[in-house]
């Protein structure tokens, strides 16, 4: 791993969501820096956008030779088919993260915040999670 843990954690979360997804609805998971849009039409499908927000590095050990990384990742669930459908997607993302608190190569994975940012007057539903990975000496 180079350059810290932020992009590695985003790759891990993306792979986790795609491999553990159990709903019948297909989902598109994109890293925000890979998201390409041409107009509004192609954004009208269920999707999850993930992107790194903050990486906090704490030094410990003799002369700070060891490092503890906390990486916060924003995970945004978007849908356009109504409240119940959106709620199912949000619950599936929560289920996947909560059942995978222990990750290979990481100390843990946790949901730190969950915020509803839906548009109440337009059938556009958004829910944001702040997810934290913790890593030692990446």
Secondary structure, DSSP 4 states (H G I P E B T S, - for coil): --S-SHHHHHHHHHHHHHHH--SSS--EEEEGGG---SSSGGGSS-EEEEEEEEEEEEEESGGG-EEEEEEEEEEEEEE-S-HHHHHHHHHHHHHHHHHT-S-TTSSEEEEEEEEE--BTTTTBEEEEEEEEEEEE--
